[in-house]
Amino acid sequence: MQTAFIRNSFAVLAVVALAGGAFADESFAQAANESDNPKLDVIYVPTPHQVVKRMLELAKVGPDDIHYDLGSGDGRIVIAAVKDFKARKGVGIDLDPQRIKEAQENLAKAGVGDRVTFLNRNIFETDFSEANVISLYLLSTLNLKLRPTILDMKPGTRIVTQSFSMADWDPEHKEQVDFDDNGYKGSRTVYLYIVPAKVEGKWSMTVGAQEIALDLKQQFQRVTGTAFIGGKPSVIKDGRLNGANIEFVVELDGKPVTYEGKVDGGTITGTNNWNAKKAS
Ligand SMILES: C[S@@+](CC[C@H](N)C(=O)[O-])C[C@H]1O[C@@H](n2cnc3c(N)ncnc32)[C@H](O)[C@@H]1O
């Protein structure tokens, strides 16, 4: 791992970049522009193995998962997802042919057969919509550029990023992960995001014999809005989405009632004798 740092002529900038923050973003991108391959949006710095493990644990990678690493470097995250976490399929995408070559060599040693593929492509020109787990170690600016595509993915898709967040999209979880890679010590911040279902708009909710109109607003996983009960407005409280699972609180006859359900396109099926249909 230290060898990889030394090999990189922008090692100093990279180390500064790993500290995170606005300056880090700038240095990282600038170094990529000045590197041998001018098309790269960010230079290569590998994620330490202990951090890789924690990222995959947080994403709860398992046999049902298809994992993509966008900007996959030497392939370590994709290979670990399939080898150590038993993901069904892993795909790494990297624009730098040298990284793809290293990833193929590491794959040959890992013995995970054809469940892992490395693509020498640009992440901004490649369809990764089949993934339900994505890892990113890029830059804040690149995370933001990918964010609309990620938010259009299947609800429940898990995204793990390290060092750089998704700006005003709050993570479900954030933690510091310490590492010691043969004496190269440090700490990285790891973030977990879960793609929320899209619920913004008007819904007709049926609770037993009662009809309630919902006007929902959504900002990422946060849900706010108004419920109209017999035409009378009531503020929706504590609304949130975890993938396709929604919960919110509405006051009925002065008492707060929590509703939980599962969103499937224009239908919400409640866990407790209620459902809702999208009106607009
Ligand atoms: C910071 S490294 C992360 C490597 C790996 N994900 C890891 O965590 O160990 C970023 C990687 O993104 C690749 N990269 C930069 N711009 C890219 C682009 N537009 N499309 C695909 N890969 C890109 C670089 O070649 C580099 O390997």
The ligand as an ORCA input file, in Angstrom:
! r2SCAN-3c Opt
* xyz 0 1
  C      -9.146      7.359     -4.991
  S      -9.050      6.025     -6.131
  C     -10.066      4.794     -5.363
  C      -9.715      3.380     -5.745
  C     -10.570      2.290     -5.079
  N     -11.974      2.562     -5.201
  C     -10.225      2.167     -3.635
  O     -10.969      2.732     -2.814
  O      -9.218      1.508     -3.290
  C     -10.062      6.629     -7.476
  C     -10.021      5.791     -8.743
  O     -10.917      6.384     -9.692
  C     -10.376      6.225    -10.989
  N     -11.033      7.236    -11.861
  C     -10.831      8.562    -11.900
  N     -11.679      9.142    -12.764
  C     -12.472      8.156    -13.269
  C     -13.559      8.115    -14.185
  N     -14.066      9.216    -14.740
  N     -14.117      6.914    -14.485
  C     -13.623      5.772    -13.922
  N     -12.603      5.754    -13.037
  C     -12.046      6.916    -12.701
  C      -8.884      6.415    -10.791
  O      -8.145      5.810    -11.831
  C      -8.666      5.739     -9.431
  O      -8.294      4.384     -9.589
*
